[in-house]
Amino acid sequence: MYAVIVSGGKQFRVEQGLIIKVEKLDAEVGVKVKFDTLLVNNEGKIMTGNPIANAYVEGEVLAHDKADKINIFKYKPKKNIRKRQGHRQPYTAVRIVGINV
């Protein structure tokens, strides 16, 4: 059984026990959160919707952290203009506990 959930404007294909990194959530570590489902495949039986009524995916918040740094470097040739910038996107690690239909 797997499901497609939406969180932070992104879609994730999840199964029970999978650990995913979603956009930072306002939830404490150890708290269970619910995600809306767009698709559920239950042993070949596919249900779709936006979101599916009475179906949700439950996950447990494991940690809050920042992703690896990405470097942004902009320059203009022949003008001696250089700009370096870094960015670390915050995320929340979530373990999928169950898919409820």
Protein Blocks (a to p, Z undefined) as FASTA:
>chain_A
ZZdddeehiacdddehiacddddddddehiacddddfbdceehiacdddddehiacdddd
fbdcdddddddddddehklpacdddddddddddddfbdcZZ
